[in-house]
Amino acid sequence: MDLGVRWKLHGDGRTPAPGAVVRPDERLSWPRTIGLGAQHVVAMFGASFVAPVLMGLDPNLAIMMSGVATVIFLLATKGRVPSYLGCSLSFVGVAAVIRASGGTSATVTGAVFVVGVVLFLVGLAVQKFGARIIHAAMPPIVTGAVVMLIGFNLAPVTASTYWPADQWTALLVMLFTGLAVVCLRGFWSRIAIFLGLLFGYGISWVFDRVFGKIHSVSGGTEAVDHWRLDLSAVGKADWIGLPSFHAPSFEWSAILVALPVVIALIAENAGHVKAVGEMTGDNLDGKLGTAISADGAASMLSTAVGGPPNTTYSENIGVMAATRVYSTAAYWAAAGFALLFGLCPKFGAIVAAIPGGVLGGITVILYGMIGLLGAQIWINAKVDLRNPLNLVPAAAGIIIGVGNVSLKFTDNFSLSGIALGTIVVITGYHVLRALAPAHLKSQEPLLDSGTSSYDDKGAAAAKDQSANS
């Protein structure tokens, strides 16, 4: 049984020839492969340990389970789709909404576990019926609007929680991170969030020495005097130990808030599989369903023990584009590093000490970038927003999601924000399309990112390739 864990040595194992690429089933020498694995870990760190902190979950467990999730993904796709699975930022807003309504970490992971189940089932459906069903249910106007409202729904979290903790540190971190994203090149631009965090740690330490304690809210509701950077817990933490585990708890209100993120995860997976296929020169359409199911299964396992959900990371795809090394052996090495970091409580204590002002500067950019990915989906698909069939449901859903509009059914049940906005976009689009005059439906919808060729010949080729893999 081929699980994609055997690799041919590429050339002399040192440096690829000019213009050559290291394919998924090839590798460089093991020292170089391990070094590339470490580079992939650094690339995913910025987002993958910020996300669990923002969700109120254990960063050590998040990093460890990202390694486990990557292994599951590589085995499921038989080494055909080189990708790293890190903590999904798409759920940060969901976690904030659930916690604001009194939910606990168990409630958050329970809701996300159900999302993992749905994602797994969607992947099975794509394997059986083809990727065309994704586009039929969620055309670009829908996926773009949902991704956008998920990102922009987070704006109040930054404005009311992180930024006020230390506004001047937040401003400097925002400026530094923005410059790093725009001005740095290659690999360094891919870890701009990580560099912004390091800068934030440094500037917080300097401000503590120059200005003393700051008077702001820190871990409670009342403003108190406290150090911006408090590393006292780091010295007390052990070097080796297991992260904290907990079982999920299931509440319908939380599940309904989390379910819309399935759309964002499907769009992410489709785009990433397409991007990897274009880089490696392989037609991976036949692997899309497997990739989605593997993502769902990995998220189910992670959330079952108290960790965050996972998704394929564009940061690591960027590393592959820069190095032209697509070897899945490097991702196995990265997964090994992640497992080791997850077993180091001292590392988790350092992550947990991120100052609130630093998170304020990071999230201003990060949350906005998540939202604007929705606009990128529209641009890539050439969505015509002059057409009211597209404009009306997207406009209504985004305002509901961003404004956290609520629709109350009973004293104990209501829909609001992300959940209500998503329902409005999806049902609004399909109902309006069914009732709209013919001239508004005359433009053929374009394929989503990641669903490339669906003429009979292309679909048959993808099917044959999937059957032979």
C-alpha positions as CSV (number, residue, x, y, z in Angstrom):
1,M,0.0,0.0,0.0
2,D,1.5,3.3,-1.1
3,L,1.3,5.9,1.6
4,G,3.7,8.4,0.0
5,V,6.5,7.8,2.6
6,R,9.2,6.8,0.1
7,W,11.2,9.4,-1.7
8,K,13.8,9.3,-4.5
9,L,16.9,11.4,-4.0
10,H,16.9,14.4,-6.2
11,G,20.1,14.7,-8.1
12,D,23.1,14.8,-5.8
13,G,20.8,15.7,-2.9
14,R,22.3,19.1,-2.4
15,T,21.0,21.9,-4.6
16,P,18.4,21.5,-7.4
17,A,19.7,22.4,-10.9
18,P,18.7,25.9,-12.2
19,G,15.0,25.7,-13.3
20,A,14.5,22.2,-11.7
21,V,12.1,21.4,-8.9
22,V,12.1,18.8,-6.2
23,R,8.9,16.9,-6.7
24,P,6.6,15.6,-3.9
25,D,8.0,12.1,-4.2
26,E,11.6,13.3,-4.2
27,R,13.9,14.7,-1.5
28,L,17.2,16.4,-0.9
29,S,19.7,15.0,1.6
30,W,18.2,14.4,5.0
31,P,20.1,17.3,6.7
32,R,18.8,19.7,4.0
33,T,15.3,18.1,4.2
34,I,15.2,18.5,8.0
35,G,16.3,22.1,7.6
36,L,13.5,22.8,5.1
37,G,11.1,21.2,7.6
38,A,12.3,23.7,10.3
39,Q,11.8,26.5,7.8
40,H,8.2,25.3,7.3
41,V,7.6,25.4,11.0
42,V,8.9,28.9,11.3
43,A,6.6,30.0,8.4
44,M,3.5,28.6,10.1
45,F,4.4,29.8,13.6
46,G,3.1,33.4,13.3
47,A,-0.5,32.4,12.6
48,S,-0.5,29.0,14.1
49,F,0.3,30.1,17.7
50,V,-1.5,33.4,17.5
51,A,-4.8,31.7,16.5
52,P,-5.1,29.5,19.6
53,V,-4.2,32.4,21.9
54,L,-7.0,34.5,20.3
55,M,-9.4,31.6,20.7
56,G,-8.4,31.1,24.3
57,L,-7.0,27.6,23.7
58,D,-3.7,26.0,24.7
59,P,-1.0,27.0,22.2
60,N,1.2,24.0,23.1
61,L,-1.7,21.6,22.2
62,A,-2.4,23.6,19.0
63,I,1.2,23.3,17.8
64,M,1.4,19.6,18.7
65,M,-2.0,18.8,17.0
66,S,-0.9,20.7,13.9
67,G,1.9,18.2,13.6
68,V,-0.6,15.3,14.0
69,A,-3.0,16.9,11.5
70,T,-0.2,17.3,8.9
71,V,0.7,13.6,9.3
72,I,-3.0,12.6,8.8
73,F,-3.2,14.8,5.7
74,L,0.0,13.5,4.1
75,L,-1.1,9.9,4.7
76,A,-4.6,10.5,3.3
77,T,-3.4,12.2,0.2
78,K,-0.6,9.5,-0.2
79,G,2.0,12.2,-0.4
80,R,0.5,13.8,-3.5
81,V,-0.4,17.1,-2.0
82,P,2.4,18.7,0.0
83,S,0.8,20.9,2.6
84,Y,1.1,21.9,6.3
85,L,-2.1,22.0,8.4
86,G,-2.0,24.7,11.1
87,C,-4.5,26.3,13.4
88,S,-7.3,27.9,11.3
89,L,-7.8,31.6,11.8
90,S,-11.3,31.4,10.3
91,F,-12.6,30.3,13.7
92,V,-11.2,33.2,15.8
93,G,-14.4,35.2,15.3
94,V,-16.5,32.2,16.1
95,A,-14.6,31.6,19.4
96,A,-15.0,35.3,20.3
97,V,-18.8,35.1,19.7
98,I,-19.2,31.9,21.7
99,R,-17.2,33.2,24.6
100,A,-19.0,36.5,24.6
101,S,-22.3,34.5,25.2
102,G,-20.8,32.7,28.1
103,G,-19.3,29.7,26.3
104,T,-16.2,27.9,27.6
105,S,-13.2,26.3,25.8
106,A,-15.1,23.0,25.8
107,T,-18.1,24.8,24.1
108,V,-15.7,26.3,21.5
109,T,-14.1,23.0,20.7
110,G,-17.4,21.2,20.6
111,A,-18.8,23.5,18.1
112,V,-15.7,23.3,15.9
113,F,-15.8,19.5,16.2
114,V,-19.2,19.5,14.5
115,V,-17.7,21.7,11.7
116,G,-15.0,19.1,11.3
117,V,-17.6,16.4,10.9
118,V,-19.4,18.4,8.2
119,L,-16.2,19.2,6.4
120,F,-15.3,15.5,6.4
121,L,-18.7,14.6,4.9
122,V,-18.4,17.3,2.3
123,G,-15.1,15.8,1.2
124,L,-16.7,12.4,0.8
125,A,-19.4,14.0,-1.3
126,V,-16.8,15.7,-3.5
127,Q,-15.0,12.4,-3.9
128,K,-18.2,10.7,-5.1
129,F,-19.8,13.4,-7.2
130,G,-16.9,15.6,-8.2
131,A,-15.9,19.2,-7.3
132,R,-18.7,20.6,-9.5
133,I,-21.1,20.3,-6.5
134,I,-19.0,22.8,-4.5
135,H,-19.5,25.4,-7.2
136,A,-23.2,24.6,-7.6
137,A,-24.0,25.2,-3.9
138,M,-21.4,27.9,-3.2
139,P,-20.5,30.0,-6.2
140,P,-17.8,32.7,-5.8
141,I,-20.3,35.4,-4.8
142,V,-21.4,33.3,-1.8
143,T,-17.9,32.1,-0.8
144,G,-16.4,35.6,-1.1
145,A,-19.2,37.2,1.0
146,V,-19.0,34.6,3.7
147,V,-15.2,34.8,4.0
148,M,-15.5,38.6,4.1
149,L,-18.1,38.7,6.9
150,I,-16.2,36.2,9.0
151,G,-13.1,38.4,8.9
152,F,-14.7,41.7,9.4
153,N,-16.9,40.4,12.2
154,L,-13.7,40.3,14.2
155,A,-13.1,44.1,14.1
156,P,-14.9,44.8,17.4
157,V,-12.6,42.3,19.2
158,T,-9.5,44.3,18.2
159,A,-11.2,47.7,18.8
160,S,-12.5,46.8,22.3
161,T,-10.1,44.2,23.7
162,Y,-6.6,44.2,22.3
163,W,-5.9,47.7,21.0
164,P,-7.0,49.5,24.3
165,A,-4.6,47.3,26.3
166,D,-1.7,49.4,25.0
167,Q,-2.5,51.6,22.1
168,W,1.0,52.9,21.4
169,T,2.5,49.5,21.3
170,A,-0.4,48.4,19.1
171,L,0.3,51.2,16.7
172,L,4.0,50.5,16.4
173,V,3.5,46.8,16.0
174,M,0.9,47.5,13.3
175,L,3.3,49.8,11.4
176,F,6.2,47.4,11.7
177,T,4.2,44.4,10.6
178,G,2.7,46.3,7.7
179,L,6.2,47.3,6.5
180,A,7.4,43.7,6.9
181,V,4.6,42.4,4.8
182,V,5.1,44.9,2.0
183,C,8.9,45.6,2.0
184,L,10.5,42.3,2.8
185,R,11.0,39.7,0.1
186,G,10.7,36.0,-0.3
187,F,10.7,33.9,2.8
188,W,10.9,36.8,5.2
189,S,7.7,38.3,3.9
190,R,6.0,35.0,4.6
191,I,6.9,35.2,8.3
192,A,6.0,38.9,8.7
193,I,3.4,38.1,11.4
194,F,6.1,36.2,13.3
195,L,8.5,39.1,13.0
196,G,5.8,41.5,14.1
197,L,5.4,39.4,17.3
198,L,9.1,39.4,18.0
199,F,9.2,43.2,17.5
200,G,6.2,43.5,19.8
201,Y,7.9,41.5,22.6
202,G,11.0,43.8,22.2
203,I,9.1,47.1,22.2
204,S,7.0,46.0,25.2
205,W,10.1,45.2,27.2
206,V,11.7,48.5,26.3
207,F,8.5,50.5,27.2
208,D,8.4,48.6,30.6
209,R,12.0,49.8,31.3
210,V,11.4,53.3,30.1
211,F,7.9,54.1,31.2
212,G,7.2,51.6,33.9
213,K,3.9,49.8,34.4
214,I,0.8,50.6,32.2
215,H,-2.7,51.2,33.6
216,S,-5.1,49.2,31.4
217,V,-7.3,46.1,31.4
218,S,-5.3,42.9,31.6
219,G,-7.1,39.5,32.0
220,G,-10.2,41.0,33.6
221,T,-12.7,43.8,33.3
222,E,-11.1,46.4,35.5
223,A,-8.1,48.5,34.5
224,V,-5.0,47.8,36.7
225,D,-1.3,48.6,36.8
226,H,0.7,45.8,35.2
227,W,3.8,45.1,33.2
228,R,3.3,45.0,29.4
229,L,5.5,41.9,29.1
230,D,5.2,39.5,32.1
231,L,7.4,36.5,31.7
232,S,7.2,35.3,35.3
233,A,5.3,32.1,34.2
234,V,8.0,31.2,31.8
235,G,10.5,30.5,34.5
236,K,8.1,28.3,36.4
237,A,7.1,26.2,33.4
238,D,8.7,22.8,32.8
239,W,10.9,22.1,29.8
240,I,9.1,18.8,29.0
241,G,5.4,18.0,29.7
242,L,2.1,17.2,28.1
243,P,-0.2,20.1,27.1
244,S,-3.6,20.4,28.8
245,F,-6.4,18.2,27.3
246,H,-10.1,18.6,27.7
247,A,-13.2,17.0,26.2
248,P,-15.6,19.0,23.9
249,S,-19.1,20.2,25.0
250,F,-21.9,20.5,22.5
251,E,-24.4,23.4,22.5
252,W,-26.7,24.1,19.5
253,S,-26.3,27.9,19.8
254,A,-22.5,27.6,19.5
255,I,-22.7,25.0,16.7
256,L,-24.9,27.3,14.6
257,V,-22.4,30.1,15.0
258,A,-19.5,27.9,13.9
259,L,-21.1,26.0,10.9
260,P,-20.7,28.9,8.4
261,V,-17.0,28.5,8.6
262,V,-17.3,25.3,6.6
263,I,-17.7,27.5,3.6
264,A,-14.4,29.3,4.3
265,L,-12.6,26.0,4.8
266,I,-13.9,24.5,1.6
267,A,-12.7,27.6,-0.3
268,E,-9.3,27.5,1.4
269,N,-8.8,23.8,0.6
270,A,-9.9,24.2,-3.0
271,G,-7.6,27.2,-3.5
272,H,-4.6,25.5,-1.9
273,V,-5.0,22.2,-3.8
274,K,-5.3,24.2,-7.0
275,A,-2.2,26.3,-6.1
276,V,-0.1,23.2,-5.3
277,G,-1.3,21.5,-8.5
278,E,-0.2,24.5,-10.6
279,M,3.2,24.6,-8.9
280,T,4.0,20.9,-9.2
281,G,2.4,20.6,-12.7
282,D,0.1,17.8,-11.5
283,N,-3.7,17.7,-12.0
284,L,-4.8,17.4,-8.4
285,D,-8.6,17.9,-9.0
286,G,-9.1,14.2,-8.2
287,K,-7.5,14.8,-4.8
288,L,-9.7,17.7,-3.8
289,G,-12.3,15.6,-2.0
290,T,-9.6,13.6,-0.2
291,A,-7.9,16.8,0.9
292,I,-11.1,18.2,2.3
293,S,-12.0,15.0,4.1
294,A,-8.4,14.8,5.6
295,D,-8.8,18.4,6.8
296,G,-12.1,17.5,8.5
297,A,-10.7,14.3,10.1
298,A,-7.7,16.2,11.4
299,S,-9.9,18.9,12.9
300,M,-12.1,16.3,14.5
301,L,-9.2,14.6,16.2
302,S,-7.7,17.9,17.4
303,T,-10.9,19.4,18.8
304,A,-11.8,16.0,20.4
305,V,-8.8,16.5,22.8
306,G,-9.3,20.2,23.3
307,G,-7.2,21.6,20.5
308,P,-8.2,24.1,17.7
309,P,-9.3,23.1,14.2
310,N,-6.7,22.9,11.4
311,T,-6.5,23.9,7.7
312,T,-3.9,24.0,4.9
313,Y,-1.6,27.0,5.3
314,S,-0.8,29.4,2.5
315,E,2.3,30.5,4.3
316,N,3.9,27.1,3.7
317,I,2.7,27.1,0.1
318,G,4.6,30.4,-0.2
319,V,7.8,28.7,1.1
320,M,7.5,26.0,-1.6
321,A,7.0,28.7,-4.2
322,A,10.2,30.4,-3.0
323,T,12.4,27.3,-2.7
324,R,10.9,25.2,-5.5
325,V,11.1,22.2,-3.2
326,Y,7.8,20.4,-3.0
327,S,9.0,17.3,-1.2
328,T,6.5,15.9,1.3
329,A,9.5,14.6,3.3
330,A,10.1,18.2,4.4
331,Y,6.5,18.3,5.8
332,W,7.1,15.1,7.7
333,A,10.1,16.8,9.3
334,A,8.0,19.9,10.0
335,A,5.4,17.7,11.7
336,G,8.1,16.2,13.9
337,F,9.3,19.6,15.0
338,A,5.8,20.6,15.8
339,L,5.3,17.6,18.0
340,L,8.4,18.4,19.9
341,F,7.4,22.0,20.5
342,G,4.0,20.9,21.7
343,L,5.7,18.8,24.5
344,C,7.6,21.9,25.8
345,P,5.4,23.8,28.3
346,K,8.0,26.6,28.5
347,F,7.4,27.4,24.9
348,G,3.6,27.6,25.6
349,A,4.3,30.0,28.5
350,I,6.2,32.3,26.2
351,V,3.4,32.3,23.7
352,A,0.8,32.9,26.5
353,A,2.8,36.0,27.6
354,I,2.1,37.9,24.3
355,P,1.2,41.4,25.5
356,G,-2.4,42.6,24.6
357,G,-1.0,45.7,22.8
358,V,1.0,43.4,20.5
359,L,-2.1,41.4,19.7
360,G,-3.8,44.7,19.0
361,G,-1.3,45.7,16.3
362,I,-1.2,42.2,14.8
363,T,-5.0,41.6,14.6
364,V,-5.7,45.0,12.9
365,I,-3.8,43.6,9.9
366,L,-4.6,39.9,10.3
367,Y,-8.4,40.3,10.7
368,G,-8.6,42.7,7.8
369,M,-6.5,40.4,5.6
370,I,-8.9,37.5,6.4
371,G,-11.9,39.7,5.4
372,L,-10.3,40.9,2.2
373,L,-9.6,37.3,1.1
374,G,-13.3,37.4,0.3
375,A,-12.8,40.3,-2.1
376,Q,-9.9,38.4,-3.7
377,I,-12.3,35.5,-4.4
378,W,-14.6,37.9,-6.2
379,I,-11.8,39.4,-8.2
380,N,-10.3,36.0,-9.2
381,A,-13.8,34.8,-10.3
382,K,-14.7,38.2,-12.0
383,V,-17.9,38.5,-10.0
384,D,-20.1,41.3,-11.4
385,L,-21.3,43.3,-8.4
386,R,-23.4,45.5,-10.8
387,N,-25.8,42.5,-11.1
388,P,-28.3,42.8,-8.3
389,L,-28.6,39.0,-8.1
390,N,-25.0,39.1,-6.8
391,L,-25.1,42.5,-5.0
392,V,-28.2,42.2,-2.9
393,P,-27.6,38.9,-0.9
394,A,-23.9,39.7,-0.5
395,A,-24.6,43.3,0.8
396,A,-27.3,42.1,3.2
397,G,-25.3,39.2,4.6
398,I,-22.1,41.2,5.1
399,I,-23.8,44.0,7.0
400,I,-25.6,41.4,9.2
401,G,-22.3,39.7,9.9
402,V,-20.1,42.8,10.5
403,G,-22.8,44.6,12.5
404,N,-23.6,41.4,14.5
405,V,-27.3,41.9,13.7
406,S,-29.5,39.4,15.7
407,L,-32.8,37.7,14.9
408,K,-34.5,36.4,18.0
409,F,-36.9,33.4,17.7
410,T,-37.4,32.5,21.4
411,D,-36.0,33.6,24.7
412,N,-33.4,30.8,24.4
413,F,-32.7,30.8,20.7
414,S,-31.5,33.5,18.3
415,L,-29.3,33.8,15.2
416,S,-26.9,36.6,14.8
417,G,-23.6,37.8,13.2
418,I,-21.7,35.2,11.3
419,A,-24.4,32.5,11.4
420,L,-27.3,34.8,10.3
421,G,-25.2,36.6,7.7
422,T,-24.2,33.3,6.1
423,I,-27.7,32.0,6.0
424,V,-28.9,35.3,4.4
425,V,-26.1,35.1,1.7
426,I,-26.7,31.4,0.8
427,T,-30.4,31.3,0.9
428,G,-30.8,34.8,-0.5
429,Y,-28.7,34.1,-3.5
430,H,-30.4,30.8,-4.4
431,V,-33.9,32.0,-3.8
432,L,-33.3,35.2,-5.8
433,R,-31.7,33.2,-8.6
434,A,-34.8,31.0,-8.8
435,L,-37.0,34.0,-9.0
436,A,-34.9,36.4,-11.1
437,P,-35.6,37.2,-14.7
438,A,-33.5,35.4,-17.3
439,H,-31.3,38.4,-18.3
440,L,-29.9,38.5,-14.7
441,K,-28.9,34.8,-15.0
442,S,-27.5,34.9,-18.5
443,Q,-23.8,35.2,-17.4
444,E,-22.4,31.8,-16.8
445,P,-20.8,31.5,-13.3
446,L,-17.1,31.0,-13.3
447,L,-15.4,28.2,-11.5
448,D,-14.1,28.6,-7.9
449,S,-10.4,28.6,-7.3
450,G,-9.3,25.1,-7.1
451,T,-11.9,23.6,-9.5
452,S,-10.1,24.0,-12.8
453,S,-11.3,21.9,-15.7
454,Y,-14.8,20.5,-15.8
455,D,-15.4,19.7,-19.4
456,D,-16.1,16.1,-20.1
457,K,-12.5,15.4,-21.0
458,G,-11.0,17.1,-18.0
459,A,-13.4,15.5,-15.6
460,A,-12.7,12.1,-17.0
461,A,-9.0,12.6,-16.7
462,A,-9.3,13.7,-13.1
463,K,-11.5,10.7,-12.3
464,D,-9.0,8.3,-13.9
465,Q,-6.1,9.8,-12.1
466,S,-8.0,9.6,-8.8
467,A,-8.8,5.9,-9.4
468,N,-5.2,5.1,-10.2
469,S,-3.7,6.9,-7.1
